[in-house]
Amino acid sequence: MKLLFSLCIFLGFLFTIPVSIIAQTAQTVQPAETIPYTAENEGWLVSVDEAYKLSKKTGRPILANFTGSDWCGWCKKLTADVFTKPEFKDWASKNVILLELDFPRRKVLPEEIKSQNMGMQQAFNVRGYPTIWLFDLEKDAEGKFNVSALGQTGYRNSPDIFIGDLEAMFEKRANTGK
């Protein structure tokens, strides 16, 4: 009888610990929809609509980074070699609107962002990551976006080379009268 009582106490103890841990965890974890989704890199937008509004206000084109932020090695390398460098940040703050279009494997995106990113991927025919597009957006009378693509690039190992690619695209923009 003593053994049975001890066994019941022990089993009761085993089953109450996981339940209490789960209950504490459930109370401290916020639902995904209450956590605002932000870009991996500071200063980058995740909404095409926001990028469009800021582009119209400033007259600067949009620089879109199609990335696989949590799995793509070259994307991570581009971030480390270019996007985090002061030279790029300074240049970008004066010349472009930064837009991150992410295609993660482990991170869950809000449905509207996921849908937006897939639409942009199709519009630009992106087949690999990282792919960087520089473009202007206009809205027609029906509110649909029309893209004026200025050019694309991919991984570059330094801010100077990357910025050089973009400057060449800016020449195209200057020649089209934008």
PAROMI-982628 format. One record per atom (N, C-alpha, C, CB): residue in three letters; x, y, z. Coordinates in steps of 0.1 Angstrom, whole numbers, padded with zeros to 4 digits, always signed. Glycine has a CB too. Example, Ala and Ser with C-alpha at 12.3 -4.5 7.8 and 13.67 -1.06 7.14 Angstrom:
// residues 2
ALA+0132-0057+0078
ALA+0123-0045+0078
ALA+0132-0033+0078
ALA+0113-0045+0090
SER+0128-0022+0071
SER+0137-0011+0071
SER+0129+0000+0079
SER+0141-0006+0057
//
This chain:
// residues 178
MET+0008-0012+0000
MET+0000+0000+0000
MET+0009+0013+0000
MET-0009+0000+0012
LYS+0019+0012+0008
LYS+0028+0024+0008
LYS+0035+0026-0005
LYS+0039+0021+0019
LEU+0038+0015-0012
LEU+0045+0016-0025
LEU+0035+0022-0035
LEU+0049+0002-0030
LEU+0022+0017-0035
LEU+0012+0022-0044
LEU+0010+0037-0041
LEU-0001+0015-0042
PHE+0009+0041-0029
PHE+0008+0055-0025
PHE+0019+0064-0030
PHE+0006+0057-0010
SER+0032+0059-0029
SER+0044+0066-0033
SER+0044+0067-0048
SER+0056+0059-0028
LEU+0040+0056-0055
LEU+0039+0056-0070
LEU+0029+0067-0075
LEU+0036+0042-0075
CYS+0017+0067-0068
CYS+0007+0077-0072
CYS+0012+0091-0070
CYS-0006+0075-0064
ILE+0019+0094-0059
ILE+0024+0107-0056
ILE+0035+0111-0067
ILE+0031+0108-0042
PHE+0044+0101-0070
PHE+0054+0103-0080
PHE+0048+0106-0094
PHE+0063+0091-0081
LEU+0038+0098-0098
LEU+0032+0100-0111
LEU+0024+0113-0111
LEU+0022+0089-0114
GLY+0018+0117-0100
GLY+0011+0130-0100
GLY+0020+0141-0101
GLY+0003+0131-0087
PHE+0032+0140-0095
PHE+0042+0150-0096
PHE+0047+0152-0110
PHE+0054+0147-0087
LEU+0049+0140-0117
LEU+0054+0140-0131
LEU+0044+0147-0140
LEU+0057+0126-0136
PHE+0031+0145-0138
PHE+0022+0150-0147
PHE+0018+0165-0144
PHE+0009+0142-0147
THR+0021+0170-0132
THR+0018+0184-0129
THR+0029+0193-0134
THR+0016+0185-0114
ILE+0041+0189-0134
ILE+0052+0197-0139
ILE+0050+0202-0153
ILE+0066+0191-0137
PRO+0049+0192-0163
PRO+0047+0196-0177
PRO+0035+0205-0179
PRO+0046+0185-0186
VAL+0024+0202-0172
VAL+0012+0211-0173
VAL+0014+0225-0168
VAL+0000+0204-0166
SER+0021+0226-0157
SER+0024+0240-0152
SER+0034+0247-0161
SER+0029+0239-0138
ILE+0044+0240-0166
ILE+0053+0246-0175
ILE+0046+0251-0188
ILE+0065+0237-0179
ILE+0037+0242-0193
ILE+0030+0246-0205
ILE+0021+0258-0203
ILE+0021+0234-0211
ALA+0014+0258-0191
ALA+0006+0269-0187
ALA+0013+0282-0186
ALA-0002+0266-0174
GLN+0025+0282-0180
GLN+0033+0294-0179
GLN+0038+0299-0193
GLN+0046+0292-0170
THR+0042+0289-0201
THR+0047+0293-0215
THR+0035+0299-0223
THR+0052+0280-0222
ALA+0024+0293-0222
ALA+0012+0298-0229
ALA+0009+0312-0225
ALA+0000+0289-0228
GLN+0011+0316-0213
GLN+0008+0329-0208
GLN+0018+0339-0213
GLN+0007+0329-0193
THR+0030+0335-0215
THR+0041+0345-0219
THR+0043+0346-0234
THR+0054+0341-0212
VAL+0038+0337-0242
VAL+0040+0338-0256
VAL+0029+0346-0262
VAL+0040+0323-0262
GLN+0033+0356-0270
GLN+0023+0364-0277
GLN+0018+0357-0290
GLN+0028+0378-0280
PRO+0006+0359-0293
PRO+0001+0354-0306
PRO+0009+0361-0318
PRO-0014+0355-0308
ALA+0012+0353-0328
ALA+0019+0359-0340
ALA+0014+0371-0345
ALA+0021+0348-0351
GLU+0000+0373-0346
GLU-0006+0384-0352
GLU-0004+0397-0344
GLU-0020+0382-0354
THR+0000+0396-0331
THR+0002+0408-0323
THR+0017+0413-0324
THR-0002+0405-0309
ILE+0026+0405-0329
ILE+0039+0409-0330
ILE+0041+0415-0344
ILE+0049+0397-0328
PRO+0045+0428-0345
PRO+0046+0434-0358
PRO+0058+0428-0366
PRO+0048+0450-0356
TYR+0055+0426-0378
TYR+0065+0420-0387
TYR+0074+0431-0392
TYR+0059+0412-0399
THR+0087+0429-0391
THR+0097+0439-0395
THR+0108+0432-0404
THR+0104+0446-0384
ALA+0115+0440-0411
ALA+0126+0434-0420
ALA+0137+0430-0411
ALA+0130+0445-0430
GLU+0145+0421-0417
GLU+0157+0416-0411
GLU+0167+0427-0408
GLU+0164+0405-0419
ASN+0168+0436-0418
ASN+0178+0447-0417
ASN+0171+0460-0413
ASN+0185+0449-0431
GLU+0178+0467-0404
GLU+0173+0480-0399
GLU+0171+0490-0411
GLU+0182+0485-0388
GLY+0160+0497-0411
GLY+0158+0508-0421
GLY+0151+0503-0433
GLY+0171+0514-0424
TRP+0149+0490-0435
TRP+0142+0484-0446
TRP+0127+0483-0443
TRP+0148+0471-0450
LEU+0119+0486-0453
LEU+0105+0484-0452
LEU+0101+0470-0457
LEU+0097+0495-0461
VAL+0089+0466-0453
VAL+0084+0453-0458
VAL+0071+0454-0466
VAL+0081+0444-0446
SER+0065+0466-0467
SER+0053+0468-0474
SER+0055+0476-0487
SER+0043+0476-0465
VAL+0051+0470-0498
VAL+0052+0477-0511
VAL+0044+0491-0510
VAL+0047+0468-0522
ASP+0033+0491-0504
ASP+0025+0503-0503
ASP+0033+0514-0496
ASP+0012+0500-0496
GLU+0039+0510-0485
GLU+0047+0520-0477
GLU+0059+0525-0485
GLU+0052+0514-0464
ALA+0065+0516-0492
ALA+0077+0520-0501
ALA+0072+0529-0512
ALA+0083+0507-0507
TYR+0061+0526-0518
TYR+0055+0534-0529
TYR+0053+0548-0523
TYR+0042+0528-0534
LYS+0046+0550-0512
LYS+0043+0563-0506
LYS+0055+0571-0504
LYS+0034+0561-0494
LEU+0065+0565-0498
LEU+0078+0571-0495
LEU+0085+0575-0507
LEU+0086+0563-0485
SER+0085+0566-0517
SER+0091+0569-0530
SER+0085+0581-0537
SER+0090+0556-0539
LYS+0071+0582-0537
LYS+0064+0593-0543
LYS+0068+0606-0535
LYS+0049+0591-0543
LYS+0068+0605-0522
LYS+0071+0617-0514
LYS+0085+0622-0516
LYS+0069+0614-0499
THR+0095+0613-0518
THR+0109+0617-0519
THR+0114+0618-0533
THR+0117+0608-0511
GLY+0107+0612-0542
GLY+0112+0611-0556
GLY+0123+0601-0558
GLY+0117+0625-0560
ARG+0126+0592-0548
ARG+0136+0582-0549
ARG+0131+0569-0554
ARG+0144+0580-0536
PRO+0138+0561-0562
PRO+0133+0548-0566
PRO+0134+0538-0554
PRO+0142+0543-0578
ILE+0128+0527-0556
ILE+0127+0516-0546
ILE+0138+0506-0550
ILE+0113+0509-0546
LEU+0146+0502-0539
LEU+0156+0491-0541
LEU+0150+0479-0533
LEU+0170+0496-0535
ALA+0146+0469-0540
ALA+0140+0457-0534
ALA+0150+0446-0533
ALA+0128+0453-0543
ASN+0151+0440-0522
ASN+0160+0429-0519
ASN+0151+0417-0518
ASN+0168+0431-0506
PHE+0151+0408-0528
PHE+0145+0395-0527
PHE+0154+0386-0520
PHE+0141+0390-0542
THR+0150+0381-0509
THR+0159+0373-0500
THR+0153+0361-0494
THR+0165+0382-0489
GLY+0161+0352-0490
GLY+0157+0341-0481
GLY+0165+0343-0468
GLY+0160+0327-0488
SER+0160+0352-0460
SER+0168+0357-0448
SER+0172+0346-0439
SER+0160+0367-0441
ASP+0165+0335-0437
ASP+0169+0325-0427
ASP+0175+0313-0433
ASP+0157+0322-0419
TRP+0177+0312-0446
TRP+0183+0300-0451
TRP+0194+0303-0462
TRP+0172+0291-0456
CYS+0193+0314-0469
CYS+0201+0317-0481
CYS+0215+0322-0476
CYS+0194+0327-0490
GLY+0225+0314-0478
GLY+0239+0318-0475
GLY+0244+0331-0482
GLY+0248+0307-0477
TRP+0241+0332-0495
TRP+0245+0344-0502
TRP+0238+0356-0498
TRP+0244+0342-0517
CYS+0225+0355-0494
CYS+0217+0366-0488
CYS+0223+0371-0475
CYS+0203+0362-0486
LYS+0227+0362-0467
LYS+0233+0366-0454
LYS+0247+0372-0457
LYS+0235+0353-0445
LYS+0254+0367-0466
LYS+0267+0373-0470
LYS+0266+0387-0475
LYS+0275+0364-0480
LEU+0256+0389-0484
LEU+0253+0402-0489
LEU+0250+0412-0478
LEU+0242+0402-0500
THR+0242+0408-0469
THR+0238+0416-0457
THR+0251+0420-0450
THR+0228+0409-0448
ALA+0259+0410-0447
ALA+0271+0412-0439
ALA+0281+0421-0447
ALA+0278+0399-0435
ASP+0283+0418-0460
ASP+0293+0425-0468
ASP+0289+0439-0473
ASP+0297+0416-0479
VAL+0276+0441-0474
VAL+0271+0454-0480
VAL+0261+0461-0471
VAL+0265+0451-0494
PHE+0250+0455-0469
PHE+0238+0462-0463
PHE+0241+0467-0448
PHE+0227+0453-0462
THR+0250+0461-0441
THR+0253+0466-0428
THR+0265+0476-0427
THR+0257+0454-0419
LYS+0271+0479-0438
LYS+0282+0488-0439
LYS+0278+0502-0439
LYS+0291+0484-0451
PRO+0285+0511-0432
PRO+0281+0525-0432
PRO+0281+0532-0445
PRO+0291+0533-0423
GLU+0290+0528-0454
GLU+0290+0534-0468
GLU+0277+0531-0475
GLU+0302+0528-0476
PHE+0272+0519-0474
PHE+0260+0516-0481
PHE+0248+0523-0474
PHE+0257+0501-0481
LYS+0247+0522-0461
LYS+0236+0529-0454
LYS+0236+0544-0457
LYS+0238+0527-0438
ASP+0247+0550-0457
ASP+0248+0564-0460
ASP+0243+0567-0474
ASP+0262+0570-0458
TRP+0248+0560-0484
TRP+0244+0561-0498
TRP+0229+0559-0499
TRP+0252+0552-0507
ALA+0224+0548-0493
ALA+0210+0544-0495
ALA+0201+0554-0489
ALA+0207+0530-0488
SER+0204+0560-0477
SER+0196+0570-0471
SER+0193+0582-0480
SER+0202+0574-0458
LYS+0203+0585-0489
LYS+0202+0597-0497
LYS+0196+0594-0511
LYS+0215+0603-0499
ASN+0196+0581-0515
ASN+0193+0577-0529
ASN+0181+0568-0532
ASN+0204+0572-0535
VAL+0177+0559-0522
VAL+0167+0549-0525
VAL+0158+0547-0513
VAL+0174+0536-0529
ILE+0147+0540-0516
ILE+0138+0535-0506
ILE+0141+0520-0505
ILE+0123+0538-0509
LEU+0144+0515-0493
LEU+0148+0501-0491
LEU+0136+0493-0488
LEU+0158+0500-0480
LEU+0134+0482-0496
LEU+0123+0473-0495
LEU+0128+0458-0494
LEU+0113+0474-0506
GLU+0124+0451-0483
GLU+0128+0437-0482
GLU+0116+0428-0486
GLU+0133+0434-0467
LEU+0119+0419-0495
LEU+0108+0410-0499
LEU+0114+0396-0496
LEU+0105+0411-0515
ASP+0110+0390-0484
ASP+0116+0379-0478
ASP+0108+0366-0482
ASP+0117+0380-0463
PHE+0116+0355-0483
PHE+0110+0342-0486
PHE+0117+0332-0477
PHE+0113+0338-0501
PRO+0114+0333-0464
PRO+0120+0324-0454
PRO+0115+0310-0454
PRO+0118+0330-0440
ARG+0122+0301-0448
ARG+0117+0287-0447
ARG+0113+0284-0433
ARG+0128+0278-0451
ARG+0119+0290-0423
ARG+0115+0287-0409
ARG+0107+0298-0403
ARG+0128+0285-0401
LYS+0108+0310-0407
LYS+0101+0321-0401
LYS+0087+0322-0409
LYS+0109+0335-0403
VAL+0077+0325-0401
VAL+0063+0326-0407
VAL+0060+0341-0409
VAL+0052+0320-0398
LEU+0057+0344-0421
LEU+0053+0358-0425
LEU+0038+0360-0424
LEU+0058+0362-0439
PRO+0033+0372-0421
PRO+0019+0375-0422
PRO+0014+0372-0436
PRO+0016+0389-0418
GLU+0002+0367-0437
GLU-0004+0363-0450
GLU-0003+0374-0461
GLU-0018+0358-0449
GLU-0007+0386-0457
GLU-0007+0397-0466
GLU+0007+0400-0472
GLU-0013+0410-0460
ILE+0018+0399-0463
ILE+0031+0401-0467
ILE+0036+0390-0476
ILE+0041+0402-0455
LYS+0033+0377-0472
LYS+0036+0366-0480
LYS+0030+0367-0494
LYS+0032+0353-0473
SER+0018+0370-0495
SER+0011+0372-0508
SER+0017+0383-0516
SER-0004+0374-0506
GLN+0020+0394-0510
GLN+0026+0406-0516
GLN+0040+0402-0522
GLN+0028+0417-0507
ASN+0048+0395-0514
ASN+0061+0391-0518
ASN+0061+0381-0530
ASN+0069+0385-0507
MET+0051+0372-0530
MET+0050+0362-0541
MET+0046+0370-0554
MET+0040+0351-0537
GLY+0037+0379-0552
GLY+0033+0387-0564
GLY+0045+0395-0570
GLY+0022+0397-0560
MET+0053+0401-0561
MET+0064+0408-0566
MET+0075+0399-0572
MET+0071+0416-0554
GLN+0076+0387-0566
GLN+0085+0377-0572
GLN+0081+0373-0586
GLN+0086+0364-0563
GLN+0068+0371-0588
GLN+0063+0368-0602
GLN+0065+0380-0611
GLN+0049+0364-0601
ALA+0062+0392-0607
ALA+0062+0404-0615
ALA+0077+0406-0620
ALA+0058+0416-0607
PHE+0087+0403-0612
PHE+0101+0405-0615
PHE+0107+0392-0620
PHE+0108+0411-0604
ASN+0100+0382-0621
ASN+0105+0369-0626
ASN+0118+0365-0618
ASN+0108+0370-0641
VAL+0117+0366-0605
VAL+0129+0362-0596
VAL+0130+0347-0595
VAL+0128+0369-0582
ARG+0141+0342-0598
ARG+0143+0327-0597
ARG+0154+0323-0587
ARG+0147+0322-0611
GLY+0161+0333-0582
GLY+0171+0329-0572
GLY+0174+0341-0562
GLY+0185+0326-0579
TYR+0181+0338-0552
TYR+0183+0347-0541
TYR+0198+0348-0538
TYR+0175+0344-0528
PRO+0203+0360-0535
PRO+0196+0373-0535
PRO+0194+0378-0549
PRO+0203+0383-0526
THR+0183+0385-0551
THR+0181+0393-0564
THR+0177+0407-0559
THR+0170+0386-0573
ILE+0184+0416-0565
ILE+0181+0430-0561
ILE+0176+0438-0573
ILE+0194+0437-0555
TRP+0165+0444-0572
TRP+0159+0452-0583
TRP+0158+0467-0579
TRP+0145+0447-0587
LEU+0161+0476-0588
LEU+0159+0490-0586
LEU+0148+0494-0596
LEU+0172+0498-0589
PHE+0138+0501-0590
PHE+0126+0504-0599
PHE+0118+0516-0594
PHE+0117+0492-0600
ASP+0110+0521-0602
ASP+0101+0532-0599
ASP+0087+0525-0600
ASP+0102+0544-0608
LEU+0078+0530-0592
LEU+0064+0525-0592
LEU+0055+0537-0595
LEU+0060+0519-0579
GLU+0044+0534-0602
GLU+0034+0544-0605
GLU+0021+0536-0603
GLU+0034+0550-0619
LYS+0010+0544-0599
LYS-0003+0538-0598
LYS-0012+0543-0609
LYS-0010+0541-0584
ASP-0020+0534-0615
ASP-0029+0538-0626
ASP-0042+0543-0619
ASP-0031+0527-0636
ALA-0051+0546-0628
ALA-0064+0552-0623
ALA-0072+0541-0614
ALA-0073+0556-0634
GLU-0069+0529-0617
GLU-0076+0518-0609
GLU-0069+0514-0596
GLU-0078+0506-0618
GLY-0057+0521-0594
GLY-0049+0518-0582
GLY-0040+0506-0583
GLY-0058+0515-0571
LYS-0037+0502-0595
LYS-0028+0491-0598
LYS-0014+0497-0600
LYS-0033+0482-0610
PHE-0004+0489-0595
PHE+0010+0494-0597
PHE+0015+0491-0611
PHE+0019+0487-0587
ASN+0022+0501-0617
ASN+0030+0499-0629
ASN+0044+0501-0626
ASN+0025+0509-0640
VAL+0053+0491-0630
VAL+0067+0491-0626
VAL+0075+0496-0638
VAL+0071+0477-0622
SER+0084+0505-0634
SER+0095+0509-0644
SER+0108+0504-0639
SER+0095+0525-0646
ALA+0112+0492-0643
ALA+0124+0486-0638
ALA+0136+0493-0644
ALA+0124+0471-0642
LEU+0146+0496-0635
LEU+0158+0502-0639
LEU+0170+0493-0640
LEU+0161+0513-0629
GLY+0169+0481-0633
GLY+0179+0471-0634
GLY+0180+0462-0622
GLY+0193+0478-0636
GLN+0188+0452-0624
GLN+0189+0442-0613
GLN+0203+0438-0611
GLN+0181+0430-0615
THR+0206+0434-0599
THR+0219+0429-0595
THR+0218+0417-0585
THR+0229+0440-0589
GLY+0229+0412-0581
GLY+0228+0401-0571
GLY+0239+0404-0561
GLY+0230+0387-0577
TYR+0245+0393-0556
TYR+0256+0394-0546
TYR+0268+0402-0551
TYR+0260+0380-0541
ARG+0273+0411-0544
ARG+0285+0418-0546
ARG+0292+0418-0533
ARG+0283+0433-0552
ASN+0306+0417-0533
ASN+0313+0415-0521
ASN+0317+0428-0514
ASN+0325+0407-0523
SER+0313+0440-0519
SER+0317+0452-0512
SER+0307+0463-0515
SER+0331+0457-0516
PRO+0305+0473-0506
PRO+0296+0484-0508
PRO+0300+0491-0521
PRO+0296+0493-0497
ASP+0313+0493-0523
ASP+0317+0501-0535
ASP+0312+0495-0548
ASP+0332+0503-0535
ILE+0314+0482-0549
ILE+0310+0475-0562
ILE+0295+0475-0563
ILE+0315+0460-0562
PHE+0288+0472-0552
PHE+0273+0472-0552
PHE+0268+0486-0556
PHE+0268+0468-0538
ILE+0273+0496-0549
ILE+0268+0510-0552
ILE+0271+0513-0567
ILE+0275+0520-0543
GLY+0283+0509-0572
GLY+0286+0511-0586
GLY+0276+0505-0595
GLY+0300+0505-0589
ASP+0271+0493-0592
ASP+0260+0487-0600
ASP+0248+0496-0600
ASP+0257+0473-0595
LEU+0245+0501-0588
LEU+0232+0509-0587
LEU+0234+0522-0594
LEU+0229+0511-0572
GLU+0246+0528-0593
GLU+0248+0541-0600
GLU+0246+0540-0615
GLU+0262+0546-0597
ALA+0250+0528-0620
ALA+0248+0526-0635
ALA+0233+0526-0638
ALA+0255+0513-0639
MET+0225+0520-0629
MET+0211+0520-0631
MET+0205+0534-0629
MET+0204+0510-0620
PHE+0210+0542-0621
PHE+0206+0556-0619
PHE+0208+0563-0632
PHE+0213+0563-0608
GLU+0219+0560-0639
GLU+0221+0567-0652
GLU+0210+0564-0662
GLU+0234+0562-0658
LYS+0205+0551-0662
LYS+0194+0547-0670
LYS+0181+0556-0666
LYS+0191+0532-0669
ARG+0179+0557-0653
ARG+0168+0565-0648
ARG+0169+0580-0653
ARG+0167+0564-0633
ALA+0181+0585-0652
ALA+0183+0599-0657
ALA+0180+0601-0672
ALA+0197+0604-0654
ASN+0184+0591-0679
ASN+0182+0591-0694
ASN+0167+0589-0698
ASN+0190+0580-0701
THR+0159+0584-0689
THR+0145+0582-0692
THR+0136+0594-0687
THR+0139+0569-0686
GLY+0143+0604-0681
GLY+0136+0616-0676
GLY+0129+0615-0663
GLY+0126+0619-0687
LYS+0132+0605-0655
LYS+0126+0604-0642
LYS+0132+0614-0632
LYS+0127+0590-0636
//
